[in-house]
Amino acid sequence: MEQQNTSIFDMIIWSGVAVSLVGLLGILWCIVKVARARRAKLADDDMQAVLQSVLPLNLGALFLSVIGLMMVGVGIAFS
């Protein structure tokens, strides 16, 4: 029977995948929130308030996705 060793780079790859998926879920959540606000046909001030509340979350989710993809790239490059 063959023994399979998990290297540190395998763990980096899979943790990067997890981080990217969390970021992707955050981006999808932002899309849903803005789409609901558009369907509600809010006034300009209310729509601007929704967009301003979603913007930091959207940037954070995008940051997580990029960091996760970088982790995957580094793990693949060095494994």
Secondary structure, DSSP 8 states (H G I E B T S, - for coil): -------HHHHHHHHHHHHHHHHHHHHHHHHHHHHHHHHTT--HHHHHHHHHHHHHHHHHHHHHHHHHHHHHHHHHHH-
